[in-house]
Structures are given as structure tokens and as C-alpha cells.
Amino acid sequence: MNTAVTLCADATPSAPALTLRPWCGGDAAALVDAFRDPVLRHWAGPGPESMADATRWVRGQEEGWAAGDRFGFAVVEVLPDSPYGRPAGHVVLKDVARAGPSAQVGYWTAGHARGRGVAPRALDALTGWAFSAWEPDVLEHLELLHQVDNPASCRVAEKSRYALDGTLPPYPPAFPREGHRHIRRRDPHTRPESP
């Protein structure tokens, strides 16, 4: 998979446009800063606490791209005074073709960017890319998992047209409580892009 993939999400009346790009070493400080937020740590788990941790985390994202099994994007708000941008969140596509014609998506939003529709817009862009990049026999649907006591993730799923498919039992340590599984199926009219 080409690590030069860049995706875009339109601006809204109250929020700037988004660029989704692979994480890079220059994002380490913003990553450490994002994970100082107790709300993010509560839902996403412990994250990088130091520059060395963040550098390792970014390297893991780069390795996922190189291996073709995990595609993590920094979600950056496009601001006129900062063309490179400060990461406002993260979206990821993982486990493509591992267990059948499905894959999982995940996301988080940095505290400074919450309430501006970052997660649903980024998830829509990632979803569209995934369905256009893989053939239907490889990727028929996407799954989004979250804990049942996270209503914000339910709202993101609903806004992004991921239908609630069921409740999952706890699966510690990753899911210590019951979870929701949301699914978004491929639009039958979506055709993969030509290489």
C-alpha cells in the first residue's frame, strides 16, 4: 500500500476542513500532548507519555502501512496559518482480509478538537477510501467496536452510517465491559479505483 495516501474531508460552517495523512515523526509532540487528556486515556487506553513513546508509536503506524495490515491516519484540521497542521485525531483501518471480507475501523479525537465533527468526518473519509481501495470479495463491510458506556462513540457511528449490529460480551483487557458492534456495508455501486 502506498504510504503517500492523503484523504480530505470538507469544512463545515463551524469547523475547518480535514486532511488525513499517515503519521510522521514530526507529530510526536502533538501525540504526547493529546494523550495528556484524561478523557482520551479513559476511552483509548494509555498512550504515549514521552517523546520516545510517541516516536515508537509513530514507527508502529509506519510499520503497519509497510506491512499492509494497519492504515493509521493523523487527522489534521486545515488552518490557513498552519499548512502542516496539528493533529486533531486519529482514524485507522485494520485487519483487512484477516477474517473474511471485513476489517475494523477505530478513531479518537484530541480534546482540543472535540465537538467539531472531527471523528464522523474523518471516519466517512476513511470508509470511502477503504471501499474504493479494496475489491468487494476482500472488503464487504467494516466493523466499529466500542464500549457500551461510551455514548459519544455511538453518535459517531450513527452519524457515519454504521448501524448497530449487536452487543458483545466483555473481552478483557481490551474490552473490560460489554461493547457495541456497528457495521457499515459497502454500497453495491462502489467500485474499487483502478491502480
C-alpha positions in Angstrom: 0.0 0.0 0.0 1.2 3.5 -0.9 2.1 5.4 2.3 1.5 8.7 0.4 -2.3 8.3 0.7 -3.9 11.6 1.7 -7.6 11.9 2.3 -9.8 15.0 2.7 -13.0 15.9 4.5 -14.9 19.1 3.8 -15.2 22.0 6.1 -18.5 22.6 7.9 -20.0 26.0 8.8 -18.3 25.8 12.2 -15.2 23.7 11.6 -12.3 23.7 9.2 -11.6 21.1 6.5 -9.7 18.0 7.5 -6.6 16.3 5.9 -6.0 12.7 6.8 -2.4 11.6 6.2 0.0 9.0 7.6 1.5 9.8 10.9 5.1 11.0 10.9 7.9 11.8 13.3 7.0 15.5 13.4 3.7 14.5 15.1 5.3 13.1 18.3 4.9 16.2 20.5 1.3 16.7 19.5 0.7 13.0 20.2 2.1 13.2 23.7 0.0 16.4 24.3 -3.2 14.7 23.1 -2.7 11.8 25.5 -2.4 14.1 28.5 -6.2 14.4 28.2 -7.8 12.1 30.8 -10.9 11.6 28.7 -8.9 10.3 25.7 -6.9 8.0 28.0 -10.1 6.7 29.6 -11.5 5.5 26.2 -8.4 4.9 24.1 -6.3 3.4 26.8 -2.8 4.5 27.8 -1.0 6.3 25.0 2.5 7.8 24.5 3.7 9.6 27.6 7.1 10.7 26.4 8.7 11.7 23.1 10.4 8.3 23.0 7.0 6.6 23.4 5.4 8.7 20.7 8.3 8.0 18.3 7.8 4.3 18.9 4.0 4.7 18.4 4.5 6.6 15.1 7.0 3.9 14.0 4.4 1.3 14.7 2.0 3.2 12.4 4.6 3.3 9.7 5.2 -0.4 10.0 1.5 -1.1 9.7 1.5 0.8 6.4 4.6 -1.1 5.2 3.1 -4.5 6.1 -0.3 -3.6 4.5 -2.3 -4.6 7.6 -2.9 -1.4 9.5 -3.5 2.0 8.0 -3.4 4.8 10.6 -4.1 8.4 9.7 -3.3 11.6 11.6 -6.5 13.7 11.2 -5.3 17.3 10.8 -7.5 20.5 10.8 -6.6 22.6 7.8 -5.8 26.1 9.1 -4.5 29.0 7.0 -1.6 29.8 9.4 -0.5 26.1 9.7 -0.3 24.2 6.4 1.2 21.2 8.1 -1.4 21.3 10.9 -1.7 20.0 14.4 -3.2 16.5 14.7 -6.8 16.7 15.9 -7.4 13.0 16.0 -6.7 9.6 14.5 -8.5 7.1 12.4 -7.4 3.6 11.5 -8.3 0.7 9.2 -7.0 -2.6 10.5 -7.2 -6.3 9.8 -8.2 -6.1 6.2 -8.9 -9.6 4.8 -7.8 -11.4 8.0 -11.0 -13.0 9.0 -13.1 -12.8 5.8 -14.4 -9.9 3.8 -14.3 -7.4 6.7 -12.0 -5.0 8.5 -12.2 -2.9 11.6 -12.1 0.9 12.0 -11.1 2.9 15.0 -10.7 6.5 15.9 -10.1 9.1 18.6 -10.3 12.8 18.8 -7.9 15.1 20.7 -9.5 17.2 23.5 -8.8 20.5 21.7 -10.9 19.4 18.7 -13.9 17.7 20.2 -17.4 19.0 19.3 -16.4 20.0 15.8 -17.4 16.8 14.0 -13.8 15.6 13.5 -14.5 11.9 14.1 -17.5 11.5 11.9 -16.0 13.4 9.0 -12.7 11.6 9.3 -14.4 8.2 9.6 -16.5 8.9 6.5 -13.3 9.8 4.5 -11.6 6.6 5.7 -14.7 4.5 5.0 -14.9 5.8 1.4 -11.2 5.2 0.8 -11.4 1.7 2.2 -14.3 0.7 0.0 -12.7 2.2 -3.1 -9.3 0.7 -2.4 -10.3 -3.0 -2.0 -12.4 -5.3 -4.1 -15.8 -6.4 -2.6 -14.6 -10.0 -2.1 -11.8 -8.6 0.1 -13.8 -5.9 1.9 -17.5 -6.2 2.0 -18.1 -4.5 5.3 -16.4 -2.5 8.1 -16.9 -3.0 11.9 -16.6 -0.4 14.6 -16.4 -1.6 18.2 -16.8 0.5 21.4 -17.8 0.0 25.0 -21.5 0.3 25.7 -20.9 3.1 28.2 -19.4 5.4 25.5 -22.4 7.2 24.0 -20.1 9.6 22.1 -18.8 6.7 20.0 -22.4 5.5 19.4 -23.2 9.0 18.0 -20.1 9.0 15.8 -21.1 5.5 14.4 -24.6 6.7 13.7 -23.5 9.9 12.0 -21.2 7.8 9.8 -23.9 5.3 8.9 -22.5 2.4 10.9 -25.6 0.5 12.0 -25.7 -1.1 15.5 -25.4 -4.8 14.9 -25.3 -6.1 18.4 -23.8 -6.2 21.9 -20.6 -8.0 22.6 -19.6 -9.6 25.9 -16.6 -8.2 27.8 -13.2 -9.3 26.5 -10.6 -8.1 29.0 -8.2 -6.4 28.9 -9.0 -4.6 25.6 -12.8 -4.5 26.3 -13.3 -4.8 30.1 -17.1 -4.1 29.7 -19.7 -5.1 27.2 -19.4 -3.5 23.8 -21.3 -2.4 20.8 -20.6 -3.7 17.3 -21.6 -1.3 14.5 -21.3 -2.3 10.8 -21.3 -0.4 7.6 -21.7 -2.4 4.4 -20.3 -1.5 1.1 -22.6 0.4 -1.2 -23.2 -2.0 -4.1 -22.5 0.8 -6.5 -19.0 1.5 -5.1 -16.3 0.2 -7.4 -12.6 0.0 -6.5 -10.4 2.5 -8.1 -8.0 1.4 -10.8 -4.3 1.3 -9.8 
